Amino acid sequence: MRWRAGETDSRTDTTFLLFSGCVYGNECDVVASKCEHSSVLLKGLQSSMMSEGSSFMKGMILGGIFCLVMAFFETFNSGTHSEGREHLHHHLKPVSKDELQKLSESQMSDWTLQVRVYCLIMVTPKLLVHWATANDTWSKHCDKSVFYTSESSKALEAIDLQEQDEWARLRKAIKHAYENAGDLRWFFVARPTTYAIIENLKYLVLDKDPSQPFYIGHTEKSGELDYVEYDSGIVLSYEAMRRLIEIFKDEDRCPERGHALWKTPEEKQLATCLKYTGVFAENGEDAQGKGLFNKKSVSSLISDSMGQNPADVVEACCSDMAITFGGMSPSQIQVLMYGVYRLRPYGHDFHDSLTFLPPNDSDND
Amino acid sequence: MTFDCQSLSVSKLNSNILIAENRRAALEFSQKVRVLCWVMTQPKHLKSRTQHVRATWGKRCNIVLYMSSEASDFPTVGLNVSEGRSQLYWKTIRAFQHIHTHHLDHADWFLKADDDTFVVLENLRYGLSKHNAEEPLYFGRRFTPFVAQGYMSGGAGYVLSKEALRRFVKGFADGLCTHNTETEDVGLGKCMETMKVQLGDSRDVLGRQTFHPYPPDYYLPRQTPRLRPWYLLYEHYQPVEGPGCCSDLAISFHYIDAVQMHTLEYYSYHLRPYGYKYRFNPNVKIQVKQGKRWLIQTLGVIHLQKKELLYV
C-alpha cells in the first residue's frame, strides 16, 4: 500500500503525512523531520481509534513509532559517517603497457630502485609449518622480510613481540618496520598462510608515489567502512605508515586495547585508524578489473570458475599478474612456487620493461 | 647511491637477443617438430576428464586423436576393443596401428598420453628438436623392471619417433611382437626392445626429469634424506626429491584431475612474475649460480658467444 503524500483517507486522514514515508524505508528521513508533529498527530489518532479497523490503526501507529525511532537512531549515527556515504569504492590498477614504453631508461631505473618492498609476516607458533614454508618460499623475494611473532620458537627466527593481542601485535610490528625501513618505501603485511608474488606487487605499485598515502589489497565493506582484507595481504606506502604511526598516539580514535564488548578484527581497526588520517582502502586489480589479491587458493578459484565459466575456465578465473592467494597447504605452496617461478613453455617470452633478478642462495625459484 | 643487485635491471641488449632467439625457435619448432598426440580414453571419461584435456593442452598438438572403444562426436576414434584395464595393451596396439595407417606422414613424433595426463607441448618439441625422427628412438620416464633395457612409464606419457612407430607396427605384423601382457607400457617396452628401438634420456641439461608419472606435489616438496618412497621404486635414473626433481621445462604430469588440469594450465601459460629473469636457460652452457655451485655443462663443442652469456 503506497499513498501519495497529501492524499487523505476518509477514515485516517491524519496518518498519511506521518506514515507514508515509512512504508518504503529510505524515506524515513522525511518522517524524522516531521516528528515534532507526531505527538500531536498521535493524540489526534487516539480519538479516532474507536472507528472500525482499530487494530489496523494500532499496527500503523506501532510501525510509525518504530520508524521514528530508527530514523532518530540513524541521524544520530550518520553524523560521523557523512563523508563515508560519498566515498566510492576505489580501484587501483598497474601502470599500462603504453605508459611504460614511453618511459626513459633513467626513469625506469629510478622506479626500479623506488619499488622495493619490506614484508612484515605475522606469525605464531601455531602456524609453524606455514611460517617455515613462507620462509622458504615467497618471502625470499621481498627486499627485506621480517617475521613478527607472538612468542618465540626455537625452530625459526623472528622478532618476538611478546604480545598475544593481535591488534597490539600488528601495531608493534608496524612501528618496528617503519623505524627499520631504511630506504624501503613499500610495506606488505601478511600472515604466513598467504602466498605472495612480490614481483607482481611491485608491478602494481610501480608508478605510485610512496610519499603519497596508499592502502591497497582486496577491499571489503563493513557498514560504511571500506577495509582491506587481511587474509589476502595488505599493502601500505611509506606515507600511509607514517600517518599510522601518528594516529597510534591517539588513544581515543585509535586505541591499542579496544573498549568494546566484542573484539573488532585488526583489519577493521587498521582501516578505521587509517580513515582518521584520510587514507582509504583501494582494491588492487589488473587492467581487466580482475582482483589481484585473493584469499582463496588457486584450486578453489579454478573450481569456482569451472562451475561459472565452463567454456573459459582459466581466462575467467584469475589474473595472470595475481599477487596473493590464501588457504593453501605447505605442499600446495611449494607447487605454486614452482608454477610461478619455474614451470613454463619453452619459447614464450615477455618483453617486460623491468627486470627482477632471482634471489641469492635459493634453489626453488 | 648504492645499487642493490636484486632490483637492478639488466642491460636490455642481452635479454632482447635471447628473447628474440627463443620466439623464433619456438615457432620453427611447431612446424619442424610435428607431434601427433593420442589420448587413451573411454566413453565414461569424456565429460569428467577428456573434455579438460581438449580445453587445455590437446589443441597444442599438431594433431590430436582421442582413442576410445567407441567413435563419437567428441570426436573420438573408435578402436575395435572393449573397455577395461585388461584391454589397455590391445587399445595401445590398435591405436598405433590406426595412426600408422592414417597418419604416418602427418607427423614426426607420436605421443601417447592418458586422459589424466597434463602435457606441455612446447617443452616436448624443444626436447625432441635435437633428435632425428628417422632413428628408432623412444622417450619418456624411464623405468627399470620387467624389461631388460627398461621401458617408459605409460601414465607419464611416452613418445615414439616415426621409425619407432614403423617398427612397432611391423613387429606385430611379422609376429615378432605379440599381446603378451595387459600392462601396456611394459608390453610396448618389450616390443621396443625386440625391435631394437633405443630408449632416450629425456632429462634436461641439469639432469632433471621432464616426464612425471605422478602429480607435482609428489616430487617438489622438500624431504629429509630417506629411502625411496614406493612411487620412486621403478626409477632408472637416481631420483631427486624436492626442487631438483623436476625441470623448469617439464613435459608431463600424471594423475591430474580436472581442477589440477586447469590449475597447471594457469601456472604454465598464464600466471607469471612480472619482469622475472628465470634462472634456467637450457641453451646457455654456463648456468646462473644455483646455491653455492657453478654448474658448467660440457656437451660436445661449446660455442660461447659473448651475447649468450648469462650472468648474475
Interface residues (C-beta under 8 A of the other chain):
Chain A: M108 S109 T112 L113 V115 R116 D136 H141 D143 I197 I198 E199 N200 K202 Y203 V298 S299 I302 S303 S305 M306 V313 V314 C317 C318 D320 M321 A322 P330 S331 Q332 Q334 V335 L336 M337 Y338 G339 V340 Y341 R342 L343 R344 P345 Y346 G347 H348 D349 F350 H351 D352 S353 L354 T355 F356 L357 P358 P359 N360 D361 D363 N364 D365
Chain B: M1 F3 D4 C5 Q6 S7 L8 S9 V10 S15 N16 L18 I19 N22 R23 A25 A26 L27 F29 A55 T56 V120 L121 E122 N123 R125 Y126 P216 D217 L220 P221 R222 G242 P243 G244 C246 D248 L249 A250 A258 V259 Q260 H262 T263 L264 E265 Y266 Y267 S268 Y269 H270 L271 R272 P273 Y274 G275 Y276 K277 Y278 R279 F280 P282 V288 K289 Q290 G291 K292 V312
